[in-house]
Amino acid sequence: MYRVLIVEDEIIVRLGLKNSIKWADFNMEVVGDAANGEEGWNQYNLKQPDIVLTDIKMPVMDGIELISRIRENDQLTRIIILTCYGEFELAQKAIKFGVSNYILKMSMGLEEIEEVLKKYRLNWTRRNLQETKRNKKEAYLSSIRKTA
């Protein structure tokens, strides 16, 4: 299962994301949630999620700082930012940090979020198949070298 962390200061949005999506349908589980970037950073270090859904503007530590800290050592975690229309410049800044996607809060619906999650699941499935094929090929070539 892929691990998801939700970092959002608006409790209604955070709980809505956590409880409205059938995460298991996407081979995912929510492993933590946080009300600000600092809590999110602590949860990230403890839970090592595969996906982080984060707001940009939050108290204590904003989403840009959280994303920056994650990217210092981790380029693989998928990051989805949740933003309002007035925060588009911040969303563009976040994209420079390698954010995978962004969703506008005012227009977000379950369908939009689920579509993004489906794409991630499909990409991971393809990547896993490619890695499996590559590993089998390397094992085969290694066994040939040993017998030669």
DRENPA-3360 file (N, C-alpha, C; in nm, 2 decimals, always signed):
BEGIN
1 = MYRVLIVE = +0.08/-0.12/+0.00/+0.00/+0.00/+0.00/+0.09/+0.12/+0.00 ~ +0.04/+0.22/-0.07/+0.11/+0.35/-0.08/+0.06/+0.44/+0.04 ~ +0.16/+0.51/+0.10/+0.13/+0.58/+0.22/+0.11/+0.73/+0.19 ~ +0.00/+0.79/+0.25/-0.04/+0.93/+0.22/-0.04/+1.01/+0.35 ~ +0.01/+1.13/+0.34/+0.01/+1.22/+0.46/-0.07/+1.35/+0.41 ~ -0.16/+1.39/+0.49/-0.24/+1.51/+0.46/-0.20/+1.62/+0.56 ~ -0.16/+1.74/+0.50/-0.12/+1.85/+0.58/-0.20/+1.97/+0.54 ~ -0.30/+2.01/+0.63/-0.40/+2.11/+0.59/-0.45/+2.17/+0.72;
9 = DEIIVRLG = -0.44/+2.30/+0.73/-0.48/+2.37/+0.86/-0.64/+2.38/+0.87 ~ -0.71/+2.37/+0.77/-0.86/+2.37/+0.78/-0.91/+2.23/+0.81 ~ -0.95/+2.21/+0.93/-0.99/+2.08/+0.98/-1.10/+2.02/+0.89 ~ -1.19/+2.09/+0.84/-1.30/+2.04/+0.76/-1.24/+1.98/+0.63 ~ -1.15/+2.05/+0.57/-1.09/+2.00/+0.45/-1.00/+1.88/+0.48 ~ -0.92/+1.89/+0.59/-0.84/+1.77/+0.62/-0.92/+1.65/+0.65 ~ -1.02/+1.66/+0.73/-1.10/+1.54/+0.76/-1.18/+1.50/+0.64 ~ -1.23/+1.59/+0.56/-1.30/+1.56/+0.44/-1.21/+1.47/+0.35;
17 = LKNSIKWA = -1.09/+1.51/+0.33/-1.00/+1.44/+0.24/-0.97/+1.30/+0.30 ~ -0.95/+1.30/+0.43/-0.92/+1.17/+0.50/-1.03/+1.07/+0.50 ~ -1.15/+1.12/+0.51/-1.27/+1.03/+0.53/-1.36/+1.01/+0.41 ~ -1.35/+1.10/+0.31/-1.44/+1.09/+0.19/-1.38/+1.00/+0.08 ~ -1.25/+0.99/+0.07/-1.19/+0.91/-0.03/-1.18/+0.76/+0.01 ~ -1.21/+0.67/-0.08/-1.19/+0.53/-0.05/-1.04/+0.50/-0.09 ~ -0.95/+0.53/+0.00/-0.81/+0.52/-0.02/-0.77/+0.38/-0.07 ~ -0.83/+0.27/-0.01/-0.79/+0.14/-0.04/-0.82/+0.11/-0.19;
25 = DFNMEVVG = -0.92/+0.17/-0.25/-0.94/+0.16/-0.39/-0.82/+0.20/-0.48 ~ -0.74/+0.28/-0.42/-0.62/+0.33/-0.50/-0.49/+0.26/-0.45 ~ -0.51/+0.16/-0.36/-0.39/+0.09/-0.30/-0.31/+0.19/-0.21 ~ -0.39/+0.27/-0.14/-0.33/+0.38/-0.06/-0.40/+0.38/+0.08 ~ -0.32/+0.43/+0.18/-0.38/+0.45/+0.31/-0.32/+0.58/+0.37 ~ -0.41/+0.65/+0.44/-0.37/+0.77/+0.51/-0.29/+0.73/+0.64 ~ -0.17/+0.76/+0.64/-0.08/+0.72/+0.76/-0.07/+0.84/+0.86 ~ -0.12/+0.96/+0.82/-0.11/+1.07/+0.92/-0.17/+1.19/+0.86;
33 = DAANGEEG = -0.20/+1.28/+0.95/-0.25/+1.41/+0.91/-0.20/+1.52/+1.01 ~ -0.19/+1.64/+0.96/-0.13/+1.75/+1.04/-0.20/+1.88/+1.01 ~ -0.20/+1.97/+1.11/-0.27/+2.10/+1.10/-0.17/+2.21/+1.05 ~ -0.04/+2.18/+1.04/+0.05/+2.29/+0.99/+0.17/+2.22/+0.94 ~ +0.26/+2.30/+0.87/+0.38/+2.24/+0.81/+0.48/+2.18/+0.91 ~ +0.49/+2.24/+1.03/+0.58/+2.18/+1.13/+0.53/+2.04/+1.17 ~ +0.40/+2.03/+1.20/+0.35/+1.90/+1.24/+0.37/+1.80/+1.12 ~ +0.34/+1.86/+1.00/+0.36/+1.78/+0.88/+0.50/+1.73/+0.86;
41 = WNQYNLKQ = +0.60/+1.81/+0.89/+0.74/+1.77/+0.88/+0.77/+1.66/+0.97 ~ +0.72/+1.67/+1.10/+0.74/+1.57/+1.20/+0.68/+1.44/+1.15 ~ +0.55/+1.44/+1.10/+0.48/+1.33/+1.05/+0.56/+1.26/+0.93 ~ +0.60/+1.35/+0.84/+0.68/+1.30/+0.73/+0.80/+1.22/+0.77 ~ +0.87/+1.27/+0.86/+0.99/+1.20/+0.91/+0.96/+1.07/+0.98 ~ +0.85/+1.06/+1.05/+0.81/+0.94/+1.12/+0.75/+0.84/+1.03 ~ +0.66/+0.88/+0.93/+0.58/+0.79/+0.85/+0.64/+0.76/+0.71 ~ +0.73/+0.85/+0.67/+0.79/+0.83/+0.53/+0.68/+0.80/+0.43;
49 = PDIVLTDI = +0.59/+0.90/+0.40/+0.48/+0.87/+0.31/+0.53/+0.87/+0.16 ~ +0.45/+0.81/+0.08/+0.48/+0.81/-0.07/+0.42/+0.94/-0.13 ~ +0.31/+0.99/-0.07/+0.24/+1.11/-0.12/+0.21/+1.20/-0.01 ~ +0.23/+1.33/-0.03/+0.20/+1.43/+0.07/+0.10/+1.53/+0.00 ~ -0.02/+1.54/+0.06/-0.11/+1.64/+0.01/-0.10/+1.76/+0.11 ~ -0.06/+1.88/+0.06/-0.04/+1.99/+0.15/-0.10/+2.12/+0.11 ~ -0.15/+2.20/+0.20/-0.19/+2.33/+0.18/-0.06/+2.42/+0.16 ~ -0.08/+2.54/+0.10/+0.04/+2.62/+0.09/+0.05/+2.72/+0.21;
57 = KMPVMDGI = -0.06/+2.78/+0.24/-0.06/+2.88/+0.35/-0.12/+2.81/+0.48 ~ -0.03/+2.80/+0.58/-0.07/+2.74/+0.71/+0.01/+2.82/+0.81 ~ -0.04/+2.81/+0.94/+0.04/+2.87/+1.05/+0.16/+2.79/+1.08 ~ +0.25/+2.84/+1.16/+0.37/+2.79/+1.21/+0.48/+2.76/+1.10 ~ +0.45/+2.68/+1.00/+0.53/+2.66/+0.89/+0.44/+2.64/+0.77 ~ +0.47/+2.72/+0.66/+0.38/+2.71/+0.54/+0.42/+2.59/+0.46 ~ +0.34/+2.56/+0.36/+0.36/+2.45/+0.27/+0.48/+2.46/+0.18 ~ +0.52/+2.58/+0.15/+0.64/+2.60/+0.07/+0.76/+2.55/+0.14;
65 = ELISRIRE = +0.77/+2.59/+0.27/+0.88/+2.55/+0.35/+0.88/+2.40/+0.37 ~ +0.77/+2.34/+0.39/+0.75/+2.19/+0.41/+0.80/+2.12/+0.28 ~ +0.76/+2.17/+0.17/+0.80/+2.11/+0.04/+0.95/+2.12/+0.02 ~ +1.00/+2.24/+0.05/+1.15/+2.26/+0.04/+1.23/+2.17/+0.13 ~ +1.18/+2.14/+0.25/+1.25/+2.05/+0.34/+1.24/+1.91/+0.29 ~ +1.13/+1.87/+0.24/+1.11/+1.73/+0.18/+1.21/+1.72/+0.06 ~ +1.21/+1.81/-0.02/+1.29/+1.80/-0.15/+1.44/+1.81/-0.12 ~ +1.49/+1.86/-0.01/+1.63/+1.86/+0.02/+1.69/+1.72/+0.01;
73 = NDQLTRII = +1.62/+1.62/+0.05/+1.68/+1.48/+0.05/+1.59/+1.38/-0.02 ~ +1.47/+1.42/-0.07/+1.38/+1.33/-0.12/+1.31/+1.38/-0.25 ~ +1.35/+1.32/-0.36/+1.29/+1.36/-0.49/+1.18/+1.27/-0.53 ~ +1.16/+1.16/-0.46/+1.06/+1.06/-0.51/+0.92/+1.08/-0.45 ~ +0.91/+1.13/-0.33/+0.77/+1.15/-0.27/+0.69/+1.24/-0.36 ~ +0.57/+1.20/-0.39/+0.48/+1.28/-0.47/+0.42/+1.38/-0.38 ~ +0.41/+1.51/-0.43/+0.36/+1.61/-0.35/+0.24/+1.68/-0.43 ~ +0.13/+1.69/-0.37/+0.01/+1.75/-0.43/-0.02/+1.87/-0.34;
81 = ILTCYGEF = -0.02/+1.99/-0.40/-0.06/+2.11/-0.32/-0.21/+2.14/-0.34 ~ -0.26/+2.19/-0.23/-0.40/+2.24/-0.23/-0.39/+2.39/-0.22 ~ -0.45/+2.46/-0.31/-0.44/+2.60/-0.31/-0.57/+2.67/-0.34 ~ -0.58/+2.80/-0.31/-0.69/+2.89/-0.34/-0.65/+2.97/-0.46 ~ -0.75/+3.02/-0.53/-0.72/+3.10/-0.65/-0.62/+3.21/-0.63 ~ -0.63/+3.28/-0.51/-0.54/+3.39/-0.49/-0.40/+3.35/-0.46 ~ -0.37/+3.22/-0.44/-0.24/+3.17/-0.41/-0.17/+3.12/-0.53 ~ -0.21/+3.15/-0.65/-0.15/+3.08/-0.77/+0.00/+3.11/-0.78;
89 = ELAQKAIK = +0.04/+3.23/-0.75/+0.19/+3.26/-0.76/+0.27/+3.16/-0.66 ~ +0.21/+3.14/-0.55/+0.28/+3.04/-0.46/+0.27/+2.90/-0.51 ~ +0.16/+2.87/-0.58/+0.16/+2.73/-0.65/+0.26/+2.72/-0.75 ~ +0.29/+2.83/-0.83/+0.39/+2.82/-0.93/+0.53/+2.80/-0.87 ~ +0.55/+2.87/-0.75/+0.68/+2.86/-0.68/+0.69/+2.71/-0.63 ~ +0.59/+2.65/-0.59/+0.59/+2.51/-0.54/+0.62/+2.42/-0.65 ~ +0.58/+2.45/-0.77/+0.60/+2.36/-0.88/+0.75/+2.36/-0.91 ~ +0.82/+2.47/-0.89/+0.97/+2.47/-0.91/+1.04/+2.37/-0.81;
97 = FGVSNYIL = +0.97/+2.33/-0.70/+1.03/+2.24/-0.61/+0.99/+2.09/-0.65 ~ +0.93/+2.08/-0.76/+0.90/+1.94/-0.81/+0.77/+1.89/-0.76 ~ +0.68/+1.98/-0.73/+0.54/+1.93/-0.69/+0.48/+1.86/-0.81 ~ +0.41/+1.75/-0.78/+0.36/+1.66/-0.88/+0.23/+1.72/-0.94 ~ +0.15/+1.79/-0.86/+0.02/+1.83/-0.90/-0.03/+1.94/-0.81 ~ -0.13/+2.02/-0.85/-0.19/+2.11/-0.76/-0.34/+2.10/-0.78 ~ -0.42/+2.12/-0.68/-0.56/+2.12/-0.69/-0.62/+2.25/-0.62 ~ -0.71/+2.32/-0.70/-0.77/+2.44/-0.64/-0.88/+2.40/-0.54;
105 = KMSMGLEE = -0.87/+2.45/-0.42/-0.96/+2.41/-0.32/-1.10/+2.45/-0.35 ~ -1.12/+2.57/-0.40/-1.26/+2.61/-0.43/-1.34/+2.53/-0.53 ~ -1.26/+2.46/-0.62/-1.33/+2.38/-0.72/-1.31/+2.23/-0.71 ~ -1.23/+2.20/-0.60/-1.19/+2.05/-0.59/-1.32/+1.97/-0.55 ~ -1.32/+1.86/-0.62/-1.42/+1.76/-0.59/-1.36/+1.63/-0.58 ~ -1.43/+1.53/-0.52/-1.37/+1.40/-0.51/-1.32/+1.34/-0.64 ~ -1.40/+1.37/-0.75/-1.36/+1.32/-0.88/-1.23/+1.36/-0.92 ~ -1.20/+1.49/-0.90/-1.07/+1.55/-0.94/-0.95/+1.49/-0.86;
113 = IEEVLKKY = -0.97/+1.47/-0.73/-0.87/+1.42/-0.65/-0.85/+1.27/-0.68 ~ -0.96/+1.20/-0.70/-0.95/+1.05/-0.73/-0.88/+1.03/-0.87 ~ -0.90/+1.12/-0.96/-0.84/+1.12/-1.09/-0.69/+1.13/-1.08 ~ -0.64/+1.22/-1.00/-0.50/+1.24/-0.97/-0.44/+1.11/-0.91 ~ -0.52/+1.05/-0.81/-0.47/+0.93/-0.74/-0.46/+0.81/-0.83 ~ -0.56/+0.80/-0.93/-0.56/+0.69/-1.03/-0.43/+0.70/-1.11 ~ -0.39/+0.82/-1.15/-0.27/+0.84/-1.23/-0.15/+0.79/-1.16 ~ -0.14/+0.83/-1.03/-0.03/+0.79/-0.95/-0.02/+0.64/-0.94;
121 = RLNWTRRN = -0.14/+0.58/-0.91/-0.14/+0.43/-0.90/-0.10/+0.36/-1.03 ~ -0.15/+0.41/-1.14/-0.11/+0.36/-1.27/+0.04/+0.37/-1.30 ~ +0.09/+0.49/-1.27/+0.24/+0.51/-1.29/+0.32/+0.42/-1.20 ~ +0.28/+0.41/-1.08/+0.36/+0.32/-0.99/+0.35/+0.17/-1.03 ~ +0.23/+0.13/-1.08/+0.22/-0.01/-1.13/+0.31/-0.03/-1.25 ~ +0.31/+0.07/-1.34/+0.40/+0.05/-1.46/+0.55/+0.05/-1.41 ~ +0.59/+0.14/-1.32/+0.72/+0.14/-1.28/+0.76/+0.01/-1.21 ~ +0.67/-0.04/-1.13/+0.70/-0.17/-1.06/+0.72/-0.28/-1.16;
129 = LQETKRNK = +0.64/-0.29/-1.26/+0.65/-0.39/-1.37/+0.79/-0.37/-1.44 ~ +0.82/-0.25/-1.47/+0.95/-0.23/-1.54/+1.07/-0.27/-1.45 ~ +1.06/-0.24/-1.32/+1.17/-0.28/-1.23/+1.18/-0.43/-1.21 ~ +1.06/-0.50/-1.21/+1.06/-0.64/-1.20/+1.12/-0.70/-1.32 ~ +1.09/-0.65/-1.44/+1.15/-0.70/-1.57/+1.30/-0.68/-1.57 ~ +1.34/-0.56/-1.53/+1.48/-0.53/-1.52/+1.56/-0.62/-1.42 ~ +1.50/-0.64/-1.31/+1.56/-0.73/-1.21/+1.57/-0.87/-1.26 ~ +1.47/-0.92/-1.33/+1.47/-1.06/-1.38/+1.58/-1.07/-1.49;
137 = KEAYLSSI = +1.59/-0.96/-1.57/+1.69/-0.96/-1.68/+1.83/-0.96/-1.62 ~ +1.85/-0.88/-1.52/+1.99/-0.87/-1.45/+2.02/-1.00/-1.39 ~ +1.92/-1.07/-1.32/+1.95/-1.20/-1.26/+1.98/-1.30/-1.36 ~ +1.91/-1.30/-1.48/+1.94/-1.39/-1.59/+2.08/-1.37/-1.64 ~ +2.12/-1.25/-1.67/+2.25/-1.22/-1.72/+2.36/-1.25/-1.62 ~ +2.33/-1.23/-1.49/+2.43/-1.27/-1.39/+2.45/-1.42/-1.39 ~ +2.34/-1.50/-1.40/+2.35/-1.64/-1.40/+2.43/-1.69/-1.52 ~ +2.41/-1.63/-1.63/+2.48/-1.67/-1.76/+2.63/-1.64/-1.74;
145 = RKTA = +2.67/-1.53/-1.68/+2.81/-1.49/-1.66/+2.87/-1.59/-1.56 ~ +2.80/-1.64/-1.46/+2.86/-1.73/-1.37/+2.89/-1.87/-1.43 ~ +2.80/-1.91/-1.53/+2.82/-2.04/-1.59/+2.92/-2.03/-1.70 ~ +2.95/-1.91/-1.75/+3.05/-1.90/-1.86/+3.19/-1.91/-1.82;
% end
